[in-house]
Amino acid sequence: MKISDNNPPYVISFMNMKGGVGKTTLCVNLADALSKISDKHILLIDFDPQANSTQYILKAEQYNQLLQNGDTIYKIYKNLVEDKQNYSIVDGDLDNEEYEQWEPQEIIYNVNDKFSIVPGDLNMIKISQSTDSTLAMQLEQFIKNIKSAYDFIFIDCPPTQSIYIQSALMTSDYYILPVKPDYLSSLGMELFQHMVLKNNRTSINKVKCLGIVFTMVQKSDYYAETMKNIREKKKFTIFTNIMKHSSNVAKNSELHKLFLDTKGKKTEIKRLAKEFLDRINKM
């Protein structure tokens, strides 16, 4: 169980409509750092069908075993998707013999004593085109059932406007927008903010931006100027600390090597984690 009962558990989605901006890298390493340098208990929900967060954290044999057992995020949706009509954990209809019986803890894998993950699953593509409101509510209900055990619940969302984003916005308190400071990546910032504001106008849950994090930052005048221009607009809340580009990130992720164990990245992620906590405390 979580240690810090002073504050409510916070649900934070990591979102961007553009892929290749270091979203998963930031989400995984921030979760890992918070679990190791603070007293916080973190749950990361891999909501992306590509399951990159899961593959970053878990070894292939561990993940394959979870897939074989069906102990992934897809279990939340399986009965609904696979022609099990009228099933909904929202309605508490778990006692019907027609449906697979399971407990929320079955799909939570403990990475360490303060960091856990709900593994992703390619089967999640089966809900990608759905507009079913019952499906959209499943993530929210799952989180309600387990959130008291954690300080922070991170949701790694896929880079697409779909039921995944709808579901995440429905249950999140905040979102973090990782942005690579180049022309194409920065173009979508205002569009993304507009989408969230539009959602907030019609949703009971009003999601707030915890901040933009500049990612994959290279040492160049172009990147420096782009970040300067975005900061000067003052339209966005922006983290002071950044995540720099590293040619070893892809290789290290294959080796399941996280920033705290990587020379040149340890200080960077510690600073981001500290700023994250400072921002949460001020919200």
C-alpha positions as CSV (number, residue, x, y, z in Angstrom):
1,M,0.0,0.0,0.0
2,K,1.1,3.6,-0.6
3,I,2.8,5.4,2.2
4,S,1.7,9.0,1.6
5,D,-1.9,9.2,2.6
6,N,-1.9,13.0,2.9
7,N,-2.7,13.5,-0.8
8,P,-5.2,11.8,-3.1
9,P,-3.9,9.5,-5.8
10,Y,-3.3,11.4,-9.0
11,V,-4.0,10.0,-12.5
12,I,-1.7,11.5,-15.1
13,S,-1.8,10.7,-18.8
14,F,1.2,11.1,-21.1
15,M,-0.2,12.2,-24.4
16,N,0.8,13.5,-27.8
17,M,-0.9,13.1,-31.2
18,K,2.5,12.7,-32.8
19,G,4.6,9.6,-32.3
20,G,8.4,9.5,-32.0
21,V,8.6,12.3,-29.4
22,G,10.0,10.2,-26.5
23,K,6.6,9.9,-24.7
24,T,7.1,6.4,-23.5
25,T,10.7,7.0,-22.6
26,L,9.6,9.9,-20.4
27,C,6.7,8.1,-18.9
28,V,8.6,4.9,-17.9
29,N,11.7,6.7,-16.6
30,L,9.8,9.2,-14.6
31,A,7.7,6.4,-13.0
32,D,10.9,4.5,-12.2
33,A,12.7,7.5,-10.8
34,L,9.8,8.5,-8.6
35,S,9.6,5.0,-7.1
36,K,13.3,5.0,-6.2
37,I,14.0,8.6,-5.1
38,S,10.8,9.3,-3.2
39,D,8.3,7.5,-1.0
40,K,5.8,7.4,-3.9
41,H,4.0,4.3,-5.2
42,I,3.5,4.3,-8.9
43,L,1.3,2.3,-11.3
44,L,2.0,2.6,-15.0
45,I,-0.9,1.6,-17.3
46,D,0.4,0.7,-20.8
47,F,-2.6,1.8,-22.8
48,D,-0.9,1.7,-26.2
49,P,-1.5,-1.4,-28.3
50,Q,2.2,-1.3,-29.3
51,A,3.1,-2.0,-25.6
52,N,6.4,-0.1,-25.8
53,S,6.3,0.7,-22.1
54,T,5.9,-2.9,-21.2
55,Q,8.7,-4.1,-23.5
56,Y,10.9,-1.4,-22.1
57,I,10.4,-2.6,-18.5
58,L,9.8,-6.4,-18.8
59,K,12.1,-9.1,-20.3
60,A,10.6,-11.0,-23.2
61,E,10.0,-14.2,-21.2
62,Q,8.2,-12.3,-18.5
63,Y,6.0,-10.5,-20.9
64,N,5.3,-13.6,-23.0
65,Q,4.1,-15.4,-19.8
66,L,1.7,-12.5,-19.0
67,L,0.4,-12.6,-22.5
68,Q,-0.2,-16.4,-22.4
69,N,-2.0,-16.0,-19.1
70,G,-4.1,-13.0,-20.4
71,D,-2.9,-10.8,-17.6
72,T,-2.7,-7.6,-19.5
73,I,-4.8,-4.4,-20.0
74,Y,-6.9,-6.3,-22.5
75,K,-8.5,-8.3,-19.8
76,I,-10.5,-5.2,-18.8
77,Y,-12.2,-5.3,-22.2
78,K,-12.1,-8.9,-23.2
79,N,-15.6,-9.9,-22.2
80,L,-17.2,-6.9,-23.9
81,V,-15.2,-7.2,-27.1
82,E,-15.6,-10.9,-27.6
83,D,-19.3,-10.9,-28.0
84,K,-20.2,-11.1,-24.3
85,Q,-23.2,-8.8,-24.4
86,N,-24.3,-6.8,-21.4
87,Y,-21.0,-7.3,-19.6
88,S,-19.7,-4.3,-17.7
89,I,-17.6,-4.0,-14.6
90,V,-19.3,-0.6,-14.2
91,D,-22.5,-2.4,-13.5
92,G,-20.7,-4.9,-11.3
93,D,-21.9,-7.8,-13.4
94,L,-19.0,-10.1,-12.5
95,D,-20.9,-12.9,-11.0
96,N,-22.5,-14.2,-14.2
97,E,-21.1,-17.6,-15.0
98,E,-20.9,-16.7,-18.7
99,Y,-18.1,-14.3,-18.0
100,E,-14.5,-14.8,-17.0
101,Q,-14.0,-14.1,-13.3
102,W,-10.9,-12.1,-12.4
103,E,-9.5,-9.6,-9.8
104,P,-7.8,-6.3,-10.7
105,Q,-4.6,-7.4,-9.1
106,E,-4.2,-10.2,-11.7
107,I,-3.2,-7.7,-14.3
108,I,-0.8,-5.7,-12.1
109,Y,2.8,-6.7,-12.3
110,N,5.2,-5.5,-9.6
111,V,8.4,-4.1,-11.1
112,N,9.8,-3.3,-7.7
113,D,8.2,-2.6,-4.3
114,K,6.9,0.8,-5.3
115,F,6.6,0.5,-9.1
116,S,4.0,-1.6,-10.9
117,I,2.7,-1.9,-14.4
118,V,-0.5,-3.0,-16.2
119,P,1.1,-4.6,-19.3
120,G,0.0,-3.5,-22.7
121,D,-1.4,-5.9,-25.3
122,L,-1.7,-5.8,-29.1
123,N,-5.3,-7.1,-28.7
124,M,-6.2,-3.5,-27.7
125,I,-6.4,-2.7,-31.4
126,K,-9.8,-4.5,-31.3
127,I,-11.3,-1.5,-29.5
128,S,-9.5,1.2,-31.5
129,Q,-12.5,2.1,-33.7
130,S,-15.2,1.7,-31.0
131,T,-17.5,4.5,-30.0
132,D,-19.1,2.4,-27.3
133,S,-19.5,4.5,-24.1
134,T,-19.5,1.3,-22.0
135,L,-16.1,0.4,-23.4
136,A,-14.8,3.9,-22.7
137,M,-15.8,3.7,-19.1
138,Q,-13.9,0.4,-18.3
139,L,-10.6,2.1,-17.7
140,E,-12.1,4.6,-15.3
141,Q,-13.8,1.9,-13.3
142,F,-10.7,-0.2,-13.1
143,I,-8.7,2.7,-11.8
144,K,-11.4,3.5,-9.2
145,N,-11.0,0.0,-7.9
146,I,-7.3,0.1,-7.4
147,K,-6.2,3.8,-7.1
148,S,-6.1,3.9,-3.3
149,A,-3.0,1.7,-3.4
150,Y,-1.0,4.3,-5.3
151,D,0.2,7.9,-5.2
152,F,0.4,8.3,-8.9
153,I,-1.1,6.4,-11.8
154,F,0.5,7.1,-15.1
155,I,-1.2,6.2,-18.4
156,D,0.9,5.8,-21.5
157,C,-1.5,6.7,-24.3
158,P,-1.1,5.9,-28.0
159,P,-0.5,8.9,-30.4
160,T,-4.0,8.9,-31.9
161,Q,-7.3,10.6,-31.2
162,S,-9.5,7.6,-30.4
163,I,-11.3,5.7,-27.6
164,Y,-7.9,5.5,-25.9
165,I,-7.6,9.2,-25.5
166,Q,-11.3,9.5,-24.7
167,S,-10.9,6.9,-21.9
168,A,-7.8,8.5,-20.5
169,L,-9.3,12.0,-20.4
170,M,-12.3,10.6,-18.7
171,T,-10.3,9.4,-15.7
172,S,-7.2,11.6,-15.6
173,D,-6.5,14.5,-13.2
174,Y,-3.6,15.9,-15.3
175,Y,-1.8,15.3,-18.6
176,I,1.8,15.7,-19.6
177,L,2.6,16.6,-23.1
178,P,6.1,15.5,-24.3
179,V,7.2,17.7,-27.2
180,K,10.2,17.4,-29.4
181,P,11.1,21.0,-30.1
182,D,11.1,20.9,-33.8
183,Y,8.7,22.6,-36.3
184,L,6.4,19.6,-36.9
185,S,6.1,18.5,-33.3
186,S,5.5,22.0,-31.9
187,L,2.8,22.7,-34.5
188,G,0.4,20.2,-32.8
189,M,0.6,21.7,-29.4
190,E,-2.2,24.2,-29.8
191,L,-4.3,21.7,-31.6
192,F,-3.9,19.2,-28.8
193,Q,-4.7,21.9,-26.2
194,H,-7.8,22.8,-28.1
195,M,-8.9,19.1,-28.2
196,V,-8.5,18.9,-24.4
197,L,-10.4,22.1,-23.8
198,K,-13.2,20.9,-26.1
199,N,-13.4,17.7,-24.1
200,N,-13.5,19.6,-20.8
201,R,-16.5,21.6,-22.0
202,T,-18.6,18.5,-22.3
203,S,-17.0,16.2,-19.7
204,I,-17.7,16.0,-16.0
205,N,-14.0,15.4,-15.4
206,K,-11.9,18.5,-16.2
207,V,-8.4,17.5,-17.1
208,K,-5.6,20.0,-16.4
209,C,-2.2,20.3,-18.1
210,L,0.6,19.6,-15.6
211,G,3.1,20.8,-18.2
212,I,4.9,20.3,-21.5
213,V,8.2,18.5,-21.3
214,F,10.7,19.2,-24.1
215,T,12.1,15.8,-25.1
216,M,14.8,14.5,-27.5
217,V,16.5,17.9,-27.3
218,Q,19.7,18.2,-29.3
219,K,22.4,20.8,-28.7
220,S,21.8,23.2,-31.5
221,D,20.8,26.8,-32.1
222,Y,17.6,25.5,-33.9
223,Y,16.4,23.6,-30.9
224,A,17.3,26.4,-28.5
225,E,15.5,29.0,-30.6
226,T,12.4,26.8,-30.9
227,M,12.2,26.2,-27.1
228,K,12.7,29.9,-26.5
229,N,9.9,30.9,-28.9
230,I,7.5,28.5,-27.3
231,R,8.3,29.6,-23.8
232,E,7.9,33.3,-24.7
233,K,4.4,32.7,-26.1
234,K,3.3,31.9,-22.5
235,K,0.4,29.9,-23.8
236,F,1.6,26.7,-22.1
237,T,2.8,25.5,-18.8
238,I,6.3,24.2,-19.5
239,F,8.7,22.2,-17.4
240,T,12.0,23.9,-16.7
241,N,14.0,20.7,-17.0
242,I,14.2,18.8,-20.3
243,M,15.0,15.4,-21.6
244,K,18.0,15.5,-23.9
245,H,18.5,13.4,-27.1
246,S,20.7,10.3,-26.6
247,S,21.7,7.9,-29.4
248,N,21.7,5.1,-26.8
249,V,18.1,5.3,-25.7
250,A,16.8,2.8,-28.2
251,K,19.6,0.3,-27.4
252,N,19.1,0.8,-23.6
253,S,15.4,0.2,-23.9
254,E,16.1,-3.1,-25.6
255,L,18.3,-4.0,-22.7
256,H,15.7,-2.7,-20.2
257,K,18.2,-0.2,-18.9
258,L,16.5,2.8,-17.3
259,F,17.8,6.4,-16.9
260,L,18.7,6.0,-13.2
261,D,21.2,3.3,-14.3
262,T,22.5,5.2,-17.3
263,K,25.5,7.5,-17.2
264,G,24.5,11.0,-18.4
265,K,20.8,10.4,-17.8
266,K,20.6,9.8,-14.1
267,T,20.8,13.5,-13.1
268,E,18.4,14.5,-15.8
269,I,15.6,12.2,-14.7
270,K,16.1,13.1,-11.1
271,R,15.7,16.7,-11.9
272,L,12.5,16.0,-13.9
273,A,11.2,13.9,-11.0
274,K,11.8,16.6,-8.5
275,E,10.1,19.2,-10.7
276,F,7.2,16.9,-11.2
277,L,6.7,16.6,-7.5
278,D,7.0,20.3,-7.0
279,R,4.4,21.0,-9.6
280,I,2.0,18.4,-8.1
281,N,2.4,20.0,-4.7
282,K,1.6,23.4,-6.1
283,M,-1.5,22.4,-8.0
